[in-house]
Amino acid sequence: MTVRAVFRGLHRLMKAYTLECGPLRARGVPAILLGSAAIVLAAGVTAALCKTSERLPESLREARELAGVLRGPQPPQLNP
């Protein structure tokens, strides 16, 4: 009797988990797996940023310069 009650409670708990992010919708176990994968991914990105924190300003400057080159020539700005 108690085993059945435990499984019934787990079933209700699993149905309660829902994840909606734009067109992505998950419910139950897939929602739990996607949520835990997002947490692991965020932890990995954080660890990578901590390891390369001294090179981050240089990388951001180069990314900004690359974006400027990809945008093409911009007209000169007028002084007010």
C-alpha positions in Angstrom: 0.0 0.0 0.0 2.7 2.5 0.9 4.7 1.7 -2.3 1.7 2.5 -4.4 1.3 5.8 -2.6 4.9 6.7 -3.1 4.7 6.0 -6.8 1.5 8.0 -7.1 3.1 10.9 -5.3 6.2 10.7 -7.6 3.9 10.6 -10.6 2.1 13.8 -9.5 5.4 15.5 -8.8 6.8 14.6 -12.2 3.7 16.0 -13.9 4.1 19.2 -12.0 7.4 20.1 -13.7 6.9 22.2 -16.8 9.3 24.2 -18.8 8.3 26.7 -21.5 10.9 28.8 -23.3 9.6 30.2 -26.6 8.7 27.3 -28.8 10.3 24.8 -26.5 7.9 23.1 -24.2 8.7 20.2 -21.9 6.8 18.5 -19.1 7.8 15.9 -16.6 11.1 14.1 -16.8 12.3 15.9 -20.0 11.7 19.2 -18.2 13.8 18.1 -15.2 16.6 16.9 -17.5 16.6 20.2 -19.5 16.7 22.2 -16.3 19.5 20.2 -14.8 21.4 20.4 -18.2 21.0 24.2 -18.1 22.5 24.4 -14.6 25.5 22.2 -15.6 26.0 24.4 -18.7 25.9 27.6 -16.7 28.4 26.1 -14.2 30.7 25.2 -17.1 30.6 28.7 -18.6 31.3 30.2 -15.3 34.3 27.9 -14.7 35.6 28.8 -18.2 35.2 32.5 -17.5 37.0 32.2 -14.2 40.0 30.4 -15.8 40.4 32.9 -18.6 39.4 36.1 -16.7 42.8 37.8 -17.3 42.3 37.5 -21.1 38.7 38.5 -21.2 39.2 42.3 -21.8 41.4 41.6 -24.8 38.8 39.1 -26.2 36.0 41.6 -25.8 38.0 44.4 -27.5 38.7 42.1 -30.4 35.1 41.0 -30.7 34.0 44.7 -30.7 36.5 45.5 -33.4 35.3 42.5 -35.5 31.7 43.6 -35.1 32.7 47.1 -36.4 34.5 45.6 -39.4 31.5 43.4 -40.2 29.1 46.3 -40.1 31.0 48.1 -42.7 32.0 51.8 -43.0 29.9 54.1 -40.9 29.2 57.7 -41.8 31.1 60.3 -39.7 29.3 61.6 -36.7 28.5 65.3 -36.5 29.3 67.2 -33.4 26.3 68.9 -31.8 
